Amino acid sequence: MNSLRLSIHRIWLSVTTPHPSVLSSDVRRVRLLLSIIVSFILLNLFGIVLVFALIEDSLQMELIFAAPCALATALTLFAYGIARSPRHMPAVYLIMLNAAILTYGAILATPGPDSATKYAPMIVLGTLIGGLFLNVRETGVVAAMLGIGLLVVMLIFPRVVTGIFGFTVEPIESFSIFVTQLIVHGMNLCILFFMDLRDRLEQERIQERTRAIEQEQLALAYKRADEVKSAFLASMSHELRTPLNAVINFTKFVQNGVMGPVNDRQKETLGKVVVNSKHLLSLINDVLDISKIEAGSLKLFVEPNIDLNPIIQTAVETTLPLLADKGVKLELDLPDQLPAIACDQQRVRQILLNIVSNACKFTEEGHIRITAHMTDNDVIISVADTGPGIAAEDHDLIFAPFRQTESGLRRADGTGLGMPISRSLAEAHGGRLWFESTVGQGSTFFVALPLNVVAEPAVV
């Protein structure tokens, strides 16, 4: 039994093998087409045998009723030959025609007032098969032609047989023909509708997939460009810091008279060189930090039991000169004892320096108030000022690299990196940085640092 099944399977594979020139992407479609054609050949042969077995009137009648099956068999054999050739698509039209011929054969084999209505839907089989291989327009045109052809045959064929052979073949009633056409074309329209829906969904799926691929490619290209930019910034920052530090040191040597005597005016000028060089160095350090953060290579050196009071005091003392020519009062309100936390001292100092220096730069009158308090899990440090405030539409710019608000652009003394770096450093500690602001009333920035941080190096 198994050997018979294997033999049949082997024969089936051999008769449904496409032409070698068929593209690998079309092999499955052509194999399916060949399988359908072979099935139709077997069905047509079975129909011929059935006609001769059921009709016993005369050989002439048997030949007349077997003619549709014989014609359909010839068509399917021809279609099989075409399907095995490099250009296989015309075989689909022949198979659709074959379904129409079989339909009329079935109607003719069982004449009666309802035979057309009973068997006409068989023609829809051809439309279904065509829909597997053709587009909606081609399928619709062929199905309409076959439906009209079936109508003509049902009206003319009985009269032709009567006139040529001299015996009567019962004509099909007009009402039955009308119902037949309604059924055929109605079902064909349903098939065409679902085919069109299928094609639209497939096209949308392809477009969606294409967009997804394009987005992936754009994301990959952006990531590569971003990596190149970060590497370039990191490299250039390193290369610029070394000669700039040398410029600062040698300028100080000259200012202090190490290279020879200098007058007061020269000392003042050299002092301005040092101040501006340090400002440039801080900008370069910011660029280096943001490039390391974007590259994921900025390390925190977390130490346990760090007292925050000296760090806050240092930030205040460092930024006080920024208020020298302003009528702004700097208030410091800290509890007597803040709990020690695990953190990177240098980076926490950098966060506070960025926040307090921004408050000093943008506050022209009033006060700046620095406070700290504890919650169950965090130490929260706040810096409130009476500056111009930040408009709601500018809130997203505060933490965007290389972006500044309108007031920041007017001052033109920064890169817009201080706050993005500070937020990244706060989040790297397991904390967060946020602000509240009202235009015309001032802004308050908050830094939350967790009390329980494992004292291990972390990578931003």
C-alpha positions as CSV (number, residue, x, y, z in Angstrom):
1,M,0.0,0.0,0.0
2,N,2.8,2.4,0.9
3,S,4.7,1.6,-2.3
4,L,1.5,2.4,-4.3
5,R,1.1,5.6,-2.5
6,L,4.7,6.5,-3.1
7,S,4.4,5.7,-6.8
8,I,1.3,7.9,-7.2
9,H,3.0,10.7,-5.3
10,R,6.1,10.4,-7.5
11,I,4.0,10.4,-10.7
12,W,2.0,13.4,-9.5
13,L,5.2,15.4,-8.8
14,S,6.6,14.5,-12.2
15,V,3.5,15.7,-14.0
16,T,3.2,18.9,-12.0
17,T,6.9,20.0,-12.3
18,P,7.2,23.5,-13.9
19,H,9.5,24.4,-16.8
20,P,13.1,24.8,-15.7
21,S,13.1,28.5,-16.8
22,V,10.3,29.4,-14.4
23,L,11.6,31.8,-11.7
24,S,12.0,30.2,-8.2
25,S,9.5,32.7,-6.8
26,D,6.8,31.4,-9.3
27,V,7.5,27.7,-8.9
28,R,4.7,27.2,-6.3
29,R,2.1,29.1,-8.3
30,V,2.9,27.1,-11.5
31,R,2.9,23.8,-9.6
32,L,-0.6,24.7,-8.3
33,L,-1.8,25.6,-11.8
34,L,-0.5,22.3,-13.2
35,S,-2.2,20.4,-10.3
36,I,-5.5,22.1,-11.1
37,I,-5.2,21.3,-14.8
38,V,-4.4,17.6,-14.2
39,S,-7.4,17.5,-11.9
40,F,-9.6,18.9,-14.7
41,I,-8.2,16.4,-17.1
42,L,-9.2,13.6,-14.8
43,L,-12.6,15.2,-14.2
44,N,-13.3,15.5,-17.9
45,L,-12.4,11.9,-18.6
46,F,-14.7,10.8,-15.8
47,G,-17.4,12.9,-17.4
48,I,-17.0,11.2,-20.7
49,V,-17.2,7.8,-19.1
50,L,-20.3,8.9,-17.1
51,V,-22.1,10.0,-20.3
52,F,-21.6,6.7,-22.0
53,A,-22.7,4.8,-18.9
54,L,-25.9,6.8,-18.2
55,I,-27.2,7.6,-21.8
56,E,-28.5,4.4,-23.5
57,D,-30.6,5.9,-26.3
58,S,-28.1,5.8,-29.2
59,L,-24.5,6.3,-30.0
60,Q,-25.4,9.6,-31.7
61,M,-26.9,11.0,-28.5
62,E,-24.0,9.7,-26.4
63,L,-21.6,11.5,-28.8
64,I,-23.6,14.7,-28.6
65,F,-23.7,14.7,-24.8
66,A,-20.1,13.6,-24.5
67,A,-19.0,16.5,-26.8
68,P,-18.6,19.1,-24.1
69,C,-16.5,16.8,-22.0
70,A,-14.4,15.9,-25.0
71,L,-13.9,19.5,-25.9
72,A,-13.0,20.4,-22.3
73,T,-10.5,17.5,-22.3
74,A,-8.9,18.8,-25.4
75,L,-8.7,22.3,-23.9
76,T,-7.2,21.1,-20.7
77,L,-4.6,19.0,-22.5
78,F,-3.7,22.0,-24.5
79,A,-3.6,24.1,-21.3
80,Y,-1.3,21.5,-19.7
81,G,1.1,21.9,-22.6
82,I,1.1,25.7,-22.2
83,A,1.5,25.5,-18.5
84,R,4.6,23.3,-18.9
85,S,6.1,26.0,-21.2
86,P,8.0,29.1,-20.0
87,R,4.9,31.3,-20.8
88,H,2.3,29.6,-18.6
89,M,-0.3,32.3,-17.9
90,P,-2.5,31.7,-21.0
91,A,-3.3,28.3,-19.5
92,V,-5.4,30.1,-16.8
93,Y,-7.8,31.4,-19.5
94,L,-8.2,27.9,-20.9
95,I,-9.0,26.5,-17.5
96,M,-11.7,29.2,-16.9
97,L,-13.2,28.3,-20.3
98,N,-13.0,24.7,-19.4
99,A,-15.2,25.4,-16.3
100,A,-17.8,27.0,-18.6
101,I,-17.8,24.0,-20.9
102,L,-18.3,21.6,-18.1
103,T,-21.1,23.8,-16.8
104,Y,-23.0,23.4,-20.1
105,G,-22.2,19.7,-20.2
106,A,-23.8,19.2,-16.8
107,I,-26.9,21.2,-17.9
108,L,-27.2,19.2,-21.1
109,A,-26.8,15.9,-19.4
110,T,-29.8,16.5,-17.1
111,P,-32.2,18.6,-19.1
112,G,-35.1,20.2,-17.4
113,P,-36.6,23.6,-16.4
114,D,-34.3,23.9,-13.3
115,S,-31.1,22.4,-14.7
116,A,-29.6,25.7,-15.7
117,T,-30.2,27.1,-12.3
118,K,-28.8,24.0,-10.6
119,Y,-25.5,23.8,-12.5
120,A,-24.8,27.4,-13.6
121,P,-22.9,28.2,-10.4
122,M,-20.2,25.7,-11.6
123,I,-18.9,28.4,-13.9
124,V,-18.0,30.4,-10.8
125,L,-15.3,27.7,-10.2
126,G,-13.5,29.1,-13.2
127,T,-13.6,32.6,-11.7
128,L,-12.2,31.3,-8.4
129,I,-9.3,29.6,-10.2
130,G,-8.7,32.7,-12.3
131,G,-8.6,34.8,-9.2
132,L,-5.7,32.7,-7.9
133,F,-3.5,33.7,-10.8
134,L,-4.9,36.9,-12.4
135,N,-5.6,40.4,-11.2
136,V,-9.2,41.7,-10.6
137,R,-9.6,43.4,-13.9
138,E,-8.5,40.4,-16.0
139,T,-10.6,38.0,-14.0
140,G,-13.7,40.2,-14.3
141,V,-13.3,40.5,-18.1
142,V,-12.9,36.8,-18.7
143,A,-15.7,35.9,-16.2
144,A,-18.1,38.3,-18.0
145,M,-17.2,36.9,-21.4
146,L,-17.7,33.3,-20.2
147,G,-21.1,34.2,-18.6
148,I,-22.3,35.8,-21.8
149,G,-21.0,32.9,-23.8
150,L,-22.9,30.4,-21.6
151,L,-26.1,32.4,-22.2
152,V,-25.6,32.3,-26.0
153,V,-24.8,28.5,-25.9
154,M,-27.9,27.7,-23.8
155,L,-30.1,29.6,-26.3
156,I,-28.6,28.4,-29.6
157,F,-27.2,24.9,-28.9
158,P,-30.6,23.1,-28.6
159,R,-31.8,24.6,-31.9
160,V,-28.6,23.8,-33.7
161,V,-28.8,20.1,-32.6
162,T,-32.4,19.9,-33.6
163,G,-31.7,21.4,-37.1
164,I,-28.6,19.3,-37.8
165,F,-29.4,15.9,-36.3
166,G,-33.1,15.9,-36.7
167,F,-34.1,15.0,-33.1
168,T,-35.2,17.4,-30.4
169,V,-33.2,18.6,-27.5
170,E,-35.4,20.3,-25.0
171,P,-34.7,24.0,-24.9
172,I,-34.0,25.7,-21.6
173,E,-36.8,28.0,-20.4
174,S,-36.1,31.8,-20.5
175,F,-36.8,32.2,-16.8
176,S,-34.3,29.6,-16.0
177,I,-31.7,31.3,-18.2
178,F,-32.4,34.6,-16.5
179,V,-32.0,33.1,-13.0
180,T,-28.8,31.4,-14.2
181,Q,-27.3,34.7,-15.4
182,L,-28.2,36.4,-12.1
183,I,-26.5,33.6,-10.1
184,V,-23.4,33.5,-12.3
185,H,-22.8,37.2,-12.4
186,G,-23.8,37.8,-8.8
187,M,-21.4,35.2,-7.5
188,N,-18.7,36.5,-9.9
189,L,-19.2,40.0,-8.6
190,C,-18.8,38.7,-5.0
191,I,-15.6,37.0,-5.9
192,L,-14.3,40.1,-7.7
193,F,-15.2,42.2,-4.7
194,F,-13.2,40.0,-2.3
195,M,-10.4,39.7,-4.8
196,D,-10.2,43.5,-4.9
197,L,-10.3,43.7,-1.1
198,R,-7.5,41.1,-1.0
199,D,-5.4,43.0,-3.4
200,R,-5.9,46.3,-1.5
201,L,-5.0,44.7,1.8
202,E,-1.9,43.0,0.2
203,Q,-0.9,46.4,-1.3
204,E,-1.3,48.1,2.1
205,R,0.7,45.3,3.7
206,I,3.5,45.7,1.2
207,Q,3.4,49.5,1.6
208,E,3.5,49.2,5.4
209,R,6.4,46.7,5.2
210,T,8.2,49.1,2.8
211,R,7.7,52.0,5.1
212,A,9.0,49.9,8.0
213,I,12.1,48.9,6.1
214,E,12.7,52.5,5.1
215,Q,12.3,53.6,8.7
216,E,14.7,50.9,9.8
217,Q,17.2,52.0,7.2
218,L,16.8,55.6,8.2
219,A,17.2,54.7,11.9
220,L,20.3,52.7,11.1
221,A,21.7,55.5,9.0
222,Y,20.9,58.0,11.8
223,K,22.5,55.8,14.4
224,R,25.7,55.5,12.3
225,A,25.8,59.2,11.7
226,D,25.2,59.8,15.4
227,E,28.0,57.5,16.4
228,V,30.3,59.2,13.9
229,K,29.3,62.6,15.3
230,S,29.8,61.5,18.9
231,A,33.2,59.9,18.1
232,F,34.2,63.1,16.3
233,L,33.1,65.3,19.1
234,A,34.9,63.2,21.7
235,S,38.1,63.1,19.7
236,M,38.1,66.8,18.9
237,S,37.3,67.7,22.6
238,H,40.3,65.7,23.7
239,E,42.5,67.3,21.1
240,L,41.3,70.8,22.0
241,R,41.5,70.5,25.8
242,T,45.2,69.7,25.9
243,P,46.5,72.8,24.0
244,L,43.8,75.0,25.7
245,N,45.0,73.9,29.2
246,A,48.6,74.8,28.0
247,V,47.3,78.3,26.9
248,I,45.7,78.8,30.3
249,N,48.8,77.7,32.3
250,F,51.3,79.7,30.2
251,T,49.0,82.8,30.4
252,K,49.0,82.5,34.2
253,F,52.8,82.2,34.2
254,V,53.1,85.4,32.2
255,Q,50.4,87.1,34.3
256,N,52.2,86.2,37.6
257,G,55.5,87.5,36.3
258,V,57.3,84.2,35.9
259,M,58.4,85.2,32.4
260,G,59.4,88.7,33.4
261,P,57.8,91.8,34.8
262,V,54.3,92.9,33.6
263,N,52.4,96.0,34.3
264,D,48.8,96.3,35.7
265,R,47.2,96.8,32.3
266,Q,48.9,93.7,30.9
267,K,47.9,91.7,34.0
268,E,44.3,92.8,33.5
269,T,44.4,91.7,29.8
270,L,46.0,88.4,30.6
271,G,43.4,87.8,33.3
272,K,40.6,88.3,30.7
273,V,42.5,85.7,28.5
274,V,42.4,83.2,31.4
275,V,38.7,83.8,32.1
276,N,37.7,83.4,28.5
277,S,40.0,80.4,28.1
278,K,38.4,78.7,31.1
279,H,34.9,79.5,29.7
280,L,36.0,77.9,26.4
281,L,37.4,74.9,28.3
282,S,34.0,74.5,30.1
283,L,32.2,74.5,26.8
284,I,34.6,71.9,25.4
285,N,34.1,69.8,28.6
286,D,30.3,70.0,28.0
287,V,30.7,68.8,24.4
288,L,32.9,65.9,25.6
289,D,30.4,64.9,28.3
290,I,27.4,64.9,25.9
291,S,29.3,62.9,23.3
292,K,30.3,60.3,25.9
293,I,26.7,60.2,27.2
294,E,25.3,59.6,23.6
295,A,28.0,57.0,23.0
296,G,27.2,55.3,26.4
297,S,30.8,55.6,27.6
298,L,30.6,58.2,30.4
299,K,31.4,56.4,33.7
300,L,30.4,57.5,37.2
301,F,32.7,56.9,40.1
302,V,30.3,56.3,42.9
303,E,31.5,56.5,46.4
304,P,29.6,55.7,49.6
305,N,28.9,58.1,52.5
306,I,29.2,61.4,50.6
307,D,28.1,64.5,52.5
308,L,26.1,66.8,50.2
309,N,26.5,70.0,52.3
310,P,30.1,70.8,51.2
311,I,29.1,70.0,47.6
312,I,26.2,72.5,47.7
313,Q,28.4,75.1,49.5
314,T,31.1,74.8,46.8
315,A,28.5,75.2,44.0
316,V,27.2,78.4,45.7
317,E,30.7,79.9,46.3
318,T,31.7,79.1,42.7
319,T,28.7,80.9,41.2
320,L,28.6,83.9,43.6
321,P,30.9,86.0,41.3
322,L,28.1,85.9,38.6
323,L,25.9,88.0,40.9
324,A,28.6,90.6,41.7
325,D,27.1,93.4,39.6
326,K,23.4,92.5,40.2
327,G,21.0,93.3,43.0
328,V,20.2,89.6,43.5
329,K,20.2,88.0,46.9
330,L,21.4,84.3,47.1
331,E,19.8,82.5,50.0
332,L,20.9,79.1,51.2
333,D,18.5,77.1,53.4
334,L,19.8,73.7,54.3
335,P,18.9,71.4,57.2
336,D,21.6,70.9,59.8
337,Q,22.3,67.4,58.8
338,L,21.6,65.9,55.4
339,P,22.0,62.1,55.2
340,A,25.1,60.8,53.4
341,I,24.5,59.2,50.1
342,A,26.4,57.2,47.6
343,C,27.2,59.3,44.5
344,D,29.9,60.6,42.2
345,Q,30.9,63.9,44.0
346,Q,32.3,65.5,40.8
347,R,29.2,64.8,38.8
348,V,26.7,65.9,41.6
349,R,28.7,69.2,41.9
350,Q,28.5,69.6,38.1
351,I,24.7,69.2,38.2
352,L,24.4,71.8,40.9
353,L,26.8,74.2,39.2
354,N,24.8,74.0,36.0
355,I,21.5,74.7,37.8
356,V,22.7,77.5,40.1
357,S,24.8,79.2,37.4
358,N,21.8,79.3,35.1
359,A,19.7,80.9,37.9
360,C,22.5,83.5,38.4
361,K,22.8,84.2,34.7
362,F,19.1,84.8,34.0
363,T,18.0,86.5,37.3
364,E,18.5,90.3,37.2
365,E,16.7,91.2,40.4
366,G,15.0,89.5,43.4
367,H,16.5,86.4,44.9
368,I,17.8,82.9,44.3
369,R,16.9,80.4,47.0
370,I,18.6,77.0,47.4
371,T,16.9,74.5,49.7
372,A,17.1,70.8,50.5
373,H,14.8,68.3,52.2
374,M,14.4,64.6,52.6
375,T,11.6,62.2,51.5
376,D,11.4,58.5,52.3
377,N,13.6,57.6,49.4
378,D,15.3,60.8,48.1
379,V,17.2,63.9,49.0
380,I,15.6,66.7,47.0
381,I,17.6,69.9,46.3
382,S,15.7,72.8,44.8
383,V,17.0,76.1,43.2
384,A,14.2,78.7,42.9
385,D,14.8,82.1,41.2
386,T,12.8,85.2,40.4
387,G,14.0,85.4,36.8
388,P,11.9,85.8,33.6
389,G,10.6,82.2,33.7
390,I,10.3,79.8,30.9
391,A,7.4,79.8,28.4
392,A,5.4,76.6,28.1
393,E,6.4,76.2,24.4
394,D,10.0,76.3,25.5
395,H,9.8,73.6,28.1
396,D,10.9,70.8,25.7
397,L,14.0,72.8,24.7
398,I,15.4,72.9,28.2
399,F,16.6,69.3,28.1
400,A,17.3,69.1,24.4
401,P,21.1,69.1,23.4
402,F,22.3,72.1,21.5
403,R,18.9,73.8,21.9
404,Q,18.3,77.0,23.8
405,T,15.3,79.2,24.7
406,E,15.0,82.7,23.3
407,S,16.5,84.3,26.4
408,G,19.4,81.9,26.2
409,L,20.0,82.7,22.6
410,R,20.0,86.4,23.4
411,R,22.8,85.9,26.0
412,A,24.8,83.7,23.6
413,D,27.1,82.5,26.3
414,G,26.4,78.7,26.2
415,T,25.9,75.6,24.1
416,G,22.6,74.5,25.5
417,L,24.3,71.3,26.9
418,G,24.3,72.1,30.6
419,M,20.8,70.9,31.5
420,P,20.7,67.8,29.2
421,I,24.0,66.7,30.7
422,S,22.7,67.4,34.3
423,R,19.5,65.4,33.7
424,S,21.5,62.4,32.3
425,L,23.8,62.5,35.3
426,A,20.9,62.7,37.7
427,E,19.2,59.8,36.0
428,A,22.5,57.8,36.0
429,H,22.4,58.1,39.8
430,G,18.9,56.7,39.8
431,G,17.4,60.1,40.4
432,R,15.7,62.7,38.3
433,L,15.8,66.4,37.4
434,W,12.7,68.5,36.6
435,F,11.5,72.1,36.8
436,E,8.4,74.2,37.3
437,S,8.2,77.7,35.8
438,T,5.8,80.6,35.3
439,V,6.6,83.4,32.9
440,G,7.3,86.6,34.7
441,Q,7.6,84.9,38.1
442,G,10.6,82.7,37.9
443,S,11.6,79.0,37.8
444,T,12.4,76.3,40.3
445,F,14.6,73.3,39.4
446,F,14.5,70.2,41.4
447,V,17.2,67.4,41.7
448,A,16.2,64.2,43.4
449,L,19.1,61.9,44.5
450,P,18.2,58.5,45.9
451,L,19.3,57.6,49.5
452,N,20.0,54.0,48.7
453,V,22.4,53.6,45.7
454,V,24.9,50.8,45.4
455,A,28.4,52.2,45.5
456,E,29.5,50.8,42.2
457,P,30.8,52.5,39.0
458,A,27.9,53.1,36.6
459,V,27.9,53.9,32.9
460,V,25.7,56.7,31.6
